[in-house]
Amino acid sequence: SSDTSYDLSSSSATITLDGSDGDFTNFDTAKSAEEYTATVTIDESSQVTSSDTFNINQVANSISVDVSPDSITADGTDQATFTATVTDYNGDAYDGASVSVNSADSELDGISTEESATTGDGEDASGEATFTATATNDGDYQATFSTSAGDMDGATDSATANFEPGATDHLEITATPDSASEAGSESTEFVVTRYDANDNAVTDGDLSV
């Protein structure tokens, strides 16, 4: 009948159509939570074409995580943005899915396993949930996110943020040997190491004497 709702969360859902039971094997226009006129295949030998309106329920089945920007300054202020995107079987954005932080490297600040967000929250059909993190130590740090929306039972995906040292804040100078001989026959090598404000060694750029 019209306005009958069929849940596509299972590829073999049992339905009742015109009094006959059968396995759901194909929905020609399965896409999103909107109304369609569709052809339903009850089994391999019979096909029932209905002019009724079917409400097709969108089902989530994929999560992917990206991080931006490609490089973040490890100054405790510059943020890495982790974006978890949930999509349905057609690759369309799925809003309303709860995404949780499954794990995160301890060097990441501002993100924890107690944190969660909803896809599309405050946005139009984005399918995205965003999380931000900072760090004061340079390095590559990973965060993993999970969701149980739709057909996903704790599905996860991860992304790695690259934190780089900030601008030079101070120098460390060491000499080898500690002192030159009085006769001046020995040379002394000076090693200058640059550090940012968080004591990360700065390796890029030139150093003038």
Beta strands, then each sheet from edge to edge (+ up, - down):
strand 1: 4-6
strand 2: 14-17
strand 3: 20-23
strand 4: 26-27
strand 5: 34-36
strand 6: 39-41
strand 7: 47-49
strand 8: 54-56
strand 9: 60-68
strand 10: 72-73
strand 11: 80-88
strand 12: 98-104
strand 13: 116-118
strand 14: 128-133
strand 15: 139-147
strand 16: 155-164
strand 17: 170-176
strand 18: 189-195
sheet 1: 1+ 8+ 5-
sheet 2: 2+ 3-
sheet 3: 4+ 6- 7+
sheet 4: 9+ 11- 14+
sheet 5: 10+ 16+ 15- 12+ 13-
sheet 6: 17+ 18-
end
